[in-house]
Amino acid sequence: MTSDDSGLDIIVVYNVQYQLYGVQYAEGRGKDMQDMDTQGFIWHELMSRDPEASAGFYETVTGVAVQRVTDAPGDYRLLLVDGRPVAGMTGPRAGSTTWPSGGPEGHWVPYFGTDDVEAAVGRAKSVGGTVLVEPVDIPGWGRAAVLRDPDGATFGVYRPA
């Protein structure tokens, strides 16, 4: 758990590959991942070779605030709009220049909400998609998988708890 500049407690949940799967603000502020929609884009994550430079770039270009999550493994940051997390950003995994979603170039991974991760994975496979990260439970938060479409675009599917 960490606190941002406003004093709010932030709980951040990662899987074993240090991918963010949950953000929850205490004191009723912000949006709990469990309250997110189950359709459309519900999370975005930037895989950056240089998170410090990327933070400055996105702050300047888009006006988002970028906040380092101080107790997270690696170099994880939240991108905030009006104090609400809208995306995450991480550097390369230790000892690697790539991520399960690709690399070595930086890239965004959008997550679509779904009611059934396994069914979404099955449908993706049936129409030529590939699985990069098999469905995984994130205790207390939901279930997710990372996929690649037949054209090579990477995306995730996520079912909030």
Protein Blocks (a to p, Z undefined) as FASTA:
>chain_A
ZZdfkopacdddddfkopafbdcdehhiajdfklpccedjfbdcdddfblmlmmmmmmmm
nopacdddfkbghjdddddeehiafbdcddddehiabdfkbcjbdcdddddddfblklmm
mmmmmnopacfbdcdddehkaccdddddfkopacdddddZZ
